[in-house]
Amino acid sequence: MAILKAAILTRVNERLQTSFTDIDTQIQEVLDDLSEEDLLVGTDSTQTLVSGDLVLDEPTGFRALVAITLTIPSVTATRTTYAFVDSNPDTITDSSNSFITDGFVAGQIITVTGSASNNKSLTIDTIAAGTITLIAGNTLTAEAAGATVTIMANGSEQFPIVALKGGHQEYRKLRHNDRSTGIPRWQSNFNAQFFLWRPPNQAFTSLIEFYKAHPQNVDAIEFSDNYKNAINAGATWKMALEKGRERMIALWGAIYADAKQKRIDSFSHIPRIVRG
């Protein structure tokens, strides 16, 4: 159930025996106060990294990071240009040089269908634009290109993306010393962006979970109904402060502090992981 500004106004007037018509500023101060205790969590899944991208933007309302999860999307590619090579390690070649642009990456488990002799599940060891090299133990039967072959890989989650303990300075050192590509391991939060290292060489979808600052809009309160008592008490205390109502300041200040602490105690804060 949504918490409504009109209901807060009614409760404040009842408690202070007043007839205020506008307490927007006081309500917003309480929303900001609760947000600063990391009690409002947001998510952003709108950003996609394409090949070569290094940066994600901080979501709107970002205060502090909980976690970044990158996922390699599932891939399905159908071509007549695939050939299978019994070469120890065995390889699949693509004369159209499309493996990387299609989204295949090292470590994926792929499933081949449509071939004459190699319909099976295999694991990618290394990858180039025109060659997939398989892990030891994966065997192929030599087969020329020409058949309509489909190679499919399920999506895989890359987790965790860990904050660098040395911040952006450490990130710059890593990028200076090692510019090779691979699975992103660490990130640096700098200038309202997240910089990833190592750089990905394929597409990722992203999920950013973060502690959020409440929007400056008391007509759309984002806290759940569980926060009603704290918000009502906080708004009452703020108005008592505004009007210099000493007895009410002491009373509702204590009630607000208690209600806020109960919400803090009941909230499961997620520790932030940094690189040791």
C-alpha positions as CSV (number, residue, x, y, z in Angstrom):
1,M,0.0,0.0,0.0
2,A,1.4,3.4,-1.0
3,I,2.1,6.0,1.6
4,L,0.2,9.2,0.7
5,K,1.2,12.8,1.4
6,A,-2.4,13.7,2.3
7,A,-2.5,10.9,5.0
8,I,0.8,12.2,6.5
9,L,-0.6,15.8,6.6
10,T,-3.7,14.5,8.4
11,R,-1.7,12.6,11.0
12,V,0.6,15.6,11.7
13,N,-2.3,18.0,12.1
14,E,-4.0,15.5,14.5
15,R,-0.9,15.1,16.6
16,L,0.0,18.8,16.8
17,Q,-3.6,20.0,16.8
18,T,-2.9,22.3,13.9
19,S,-4.3,23.0,10.5
20,F,-1.2,23.0,8.2
21,T,-1.9,22.7,4.5
22,D,1.7,22.3,3.3
23,I,4.4,20.2,4.9
24,D,6.1,19.0,1.7
25,T,9.5,20.3,2.9
26,Q,9.3,18.4,6.2
27,I,8.2,15.2,4.5
28,Q,11.1,15.4,2.0
29,E,13.6,16.0,4.8
30,V,12.4,12.7,6.4
31,L,12.6,10.8,3.1
32,D,16.1,12.1,2.6
33,D,17.0,11.2,6.2
34,L,15.8,7.6,5.7
35,S,17.6,7.3,2.4
36,E,20.8,8.4,4.0
37,E,20.5,5.3,6.2
38,D,20.7,3.1,3.1
39,L,17.0,2.1,3.5
40,L,16.0,2.6,-0.1
41,V,17.3,0.2,-2.7
42,G,17.0,0.6,-6.5
43,T,18.0,-1.5,-9.5
44,D,19.0,-0.6,-13.0
45,S,19.0,-3.2,-15.8
46,T,18.8,-0.7,-18.7
47,Q,22.5,-0.6,-19.7
48,T,24.2,-3.0,-22.1
49,L,27.9,-3.3,-22.7
50,V,28.8,-4.1,-26.3
51,S,32.2,-5.3,-27.5
52,G,34.9,-2.9,-26.2
53,D,32.8,-1.0,-23.8
54,L,34.4,-0.3,-20.4
55,V,32.0,2.0,-18.6
56,L,28.6,1.8,-16.9
57,D,26.8,5.0,-15.7
58,E,25.6,5.5,-12.2
59,P,21.8,5.1,-12.2
60,T,19.5,8.0,-11.4
61,G,19.3,8.6,-7.7
62,F,22.5,6.6,-7.0
63,R,24.0,6.9,-3.5
64,A,26.2,3.8,-3.0
65,L,26.7,0.5,-4.8
66,V,25.4,-2.8,-3.6
67,A,26.4,-5.0,-6.5
68,I,27.0,-5.1,-10.2
69,T,26.1,-8.3,-12.0
70,L,27.0,-8.8,-15.7
71,T,25.5,-11.6,-17.7
72,I,26.6,-12.8,-21.1
73,P,23.4,-13.1,-23.1
74,S,22.5,-16.5,-24.7
75,V,23.8,-16.8,-28.3
76,T,22.4,-18.7,-31.2
77,A,24.1,-18.5,-34.6
78,T,23.3,-20.5,-37.8
79,R,25.7,-20.5,-40.7
80,T,26.9,-22.6,-43.6
81,T,30.5,-21.4,-43.0
82,Y,31.4,-23.6,-40.0
83,A,34.0,-26.4,-40.5
84,F,35.1,-28.9,-37.8
85,V,38.8,-29.7,-37.5
86,D,40.3,-32.7,-35.8
87,S,43.6,-31.0,-34.7
88,N,44.3,-31.8,-31.0
89,P,43.2,-29.4,-29.7
90,D,40.2,-29.6,-31.9
91,T,38.7,-26.4,-33.4
92,I,35.6,-25.1,-35.1
93,T,36.4,-22.5,-37.8
94,D,34.2,-19.9,-39.4
95,S,35.2,-18.5,-42.8
96,S,32.9,-15.5,-42.1
97,N,34.9,-14.6,-39.0
98,S,31.8,-14.0,-36.9
99,F,32.3,-15.9,-33.6
100,I,33.2,-12.9,-31.5
101,T,30.6,-10.5,-33.1
102,D,28.0,-13.2,-32.6
103,G,28.8,-13.2,-28.9
104,F,30.7,-16.4,-28.2
105,V,33.3,-16.2,-25.5
106,A,35.8,-18.4,-23.8
107,G,34.4,-20.7,-21.1
108,Q,31.0,-21.1,-22.7
109,I,29.4,-24.5,-23.1
110,I,28.1,-24.6,-26.7
111,T,25.7,-27.1,-28.4
112,V,26.1,-28.0,-32.0
113,T,23.2,-29.1,-34.2
114,G,22.8,-29.6,-37.9
115,S,26.2,-31.1,-38.6
116,A,26.8,-34.5,-40.1
117,S,29.1,-35.8,-37.4
118,N,29.5,-33.3,-34.6
119,N,26.1,-32.7,-32.9
120,K,27.2,-32.5,-29.3
121,S,27.9,-30.2,-26.4
122,L,31.4,-28.7,-26.2
123,T,33.4,-26.2,-24.1
124,I,35.2,-23.2,-25.6
125,D,38.8,-22.9,-24.4
126,T,39.9,-19.9,-26.5
127,I,38.3,-17.9,-29.2
128,A,39.2,-15.7,-32.2
129,A,37.0,-14.2,-34.8
130,G,37.3,-17.2,-37.1
131,T,38.3,-20.0,-34.7
132,I,36.9,-21.7,-31.6
133,T,39.5,-23.8,-29.8
134,L,38.0,-26.5,-27.6
135,I,39.2,-27.7,-24.2
136,A,41.2,-30.9,-23.9
137,G,39.0,-33.9,-24.1
138,N,36.5,-32.4,-26.5
139,T,36.8,-34.3,-29.8
140,L,35.5,-33.6,-33.3
141,T,35.3,-35.5,-36.5
142,A,36.7,-33.6,-39.5
143,E,33.9,-32.0,-41.4
144,A,34.0,-29.4,-44.2
145,A,31.8,-26.3,-44.2
146,G,28.6,-26.4,-46.2
147,A,25.9,-27.8,-44.0
148,T,23.5,-25.5,-42.2
149,V,24.8,-25.7,-38.7
150,T,23.6,-24.0,-35.5
151,I,25.8,-23.3,-32.5
152,M,24.0,-22.2,-29.4
153,A,25.3,-21.1,-26.0
154,N,23.2,-20.4,-22.9
155,G,23.7,-17.1,-21.1
156,S,26.1,-17.1,-18.1
157,E,26.3,-14.8,-15.1
158,Q,29.7,-13.2,-14.3
159,F,29.8,-12.5,-10.6
160,P,31.0,-10.8,-8.5
161,I,32.3,-7.5,-10.0
162,V,34.4,-6.4,-7.1
163,A,35.3,-2.8,-6.2
164,L,39.0,-2.1,-6.3
165,K,40.4,-1.3,-2.8
166,G,42.7,1.4,-4.3
167,G,39.9,3.1,-6.2
168,H,40.4,4.7,-9.6
169,Q,44.2,5.1,-9.1
170,E,44.5,1.3,-8.9
171,Y,42.3,0.9,-12.0
172,R,44.5,3.2,-14.0
173,K,47.6,1.2,-13.0
174,L,45.9,-2.1,-14.0
175,R,44.9,-0.6,-17.4
176,H,48.4,0.7,-17.9
177,N,50.0,-2.6,-17.2
178,D,47.6,-5.0,-18.8
179,R,45.4,-4.1,-21.7
180,S,44.4,-7.7,-22.7
181,T,40.8,-8.6,-22.8
182,G,38.9,-11.1,-20.6
183,I,36.1,-11.5,-18.1
184,P,35.6,-8.3,-16.0
185,R,36.8,-8.9,-12.5
186,W,37.0,-5.5,-10.8
187,Q,35.5,-2.0,-11.1
188,S,36.3,1.5,-10.0
189,N,33.5,4.0,-9.2
190,F,34.7,7.4,-10.5
191,N,33.1,10.6,-11.7
192,A,29.6,9.1,-11.7
193,Q,30.6,6.0,-13.7
194,F,31.8,2.4,-13.1
195,F,35.0,1.6,-15.0
196,L,35.5,-2.2,-15.6
197,W,38.7,-4.1,-15.7
198,R,39.5,-6.2,-17.6
199,P,37.6,-4.8,-20.7
200,P,35.0,-7.2,-22.1
201,N,35.3,-8.4,-25.6
202,Q,31.7,-9.3,-26.1
203,A,28.2,-8.0,-25.1
204,F,27.0,-8.1,-21.5
205,T,23.7,-7.2,-20.0
206,S,24.0,-5.5,-16.6
207,L,22.1,-5.4,-13.3
208,I,23.2,-2.6,-10.9
209,E,21.8,-2.8,-7.4
210,F,22.3,0.3,-5.4
211,Y,21.3,2.3,-2.3
212,K,19.1,5.1,-3.6
213,A,18.4,8.7,-2.7
214,H,14.7,9.4,-2.6
215,P,13.5,11.6,-5.5
216,Q,12.6,15.1,-4.6
217,N,8.9,14.3,-5.0
218,V,6.6,13.8,-2.0
219,D,3.7,13.0,-4.2
220,A,5.3,9.7,-5.1
221,I,6.8,8.2,-2.0
222,E,8.9,5.2,-2.8
223,F,9.2,3.7,0.7
224,S,6.8,0.8,1.4
225,D,4.0,0.9,4.0
226,N,6.4,-0.6,6.5
227,Y,7.9,2.9,6.8
228,K,4.6,4.7,7.5
229,N,5.1,5.0,11.3
230,A,8.6,6.4,10.8
231,I,7.6,8.9,8.2
232,N,4.6,10.1,10.1
233,A,6.6,10.5,13.3
234,G,9.5,12.2,11.4
235,A,7.2,14.7,9.7
236,T,5.5,15.5,13.0
237,W,8.9,16.1,14.7
238,K,10.1,18.3,11.8
239,M,6.9,20.5,12.0
240,A,7.3,20.7,15.7
241,L,10.8,22.0,15.2
242,E,9.6,24.4,12.6
243,K,7.0,25.9,14.9
244,G,9.1,25.8,18.1
245,R,6.8,23.4,19.9
246,E,9.2,22.3,22.7
247,R,7.2,19.6,24.3
248,M,6.3,18.1,21.0
249,I,9.8,18.3,19.8
250,A,11.0,16.1,22.7
251,L,8.1,13.7,22.3
252,W,8.1,13.2,18.6
253,G,11.9,13.3,18.3
254,A,12.2,10.3,20.5
255,I,9.3,8.5,18.7
256,Y,10.9,9.2,15.3
257,A,14.3,8.0,16.4
258,D,12.9,4.8,17.8
259,A,10.8,4.1,14.6
260,K,13.7,4.8,12.4
261,Q,16.0,2.5,14.3
262,K,13.5,-0.3,14.1
263,R,13.5,0.1,10.3
264,I,17.3,0.1,10.2
265,D,17.5,-3.0,12.5
266,S,15.0,-4.9,10.2
267,F,16.8,-4.0,7.0
268,S,19.2,-6.5,5.5
269,H,22.2,-4.4,4.4
270,I,24.5,-6.2,2.0
271,P,28.2,-5.8,2.6
272,R,30.2,-4.1,-0.1
273,I,33.0,-6.3,-1.4
274,V,36.4,-4.8,-2.3
275,R,39.5,-6.3,-3.7
276,G,42.0,-7.2,-0.9
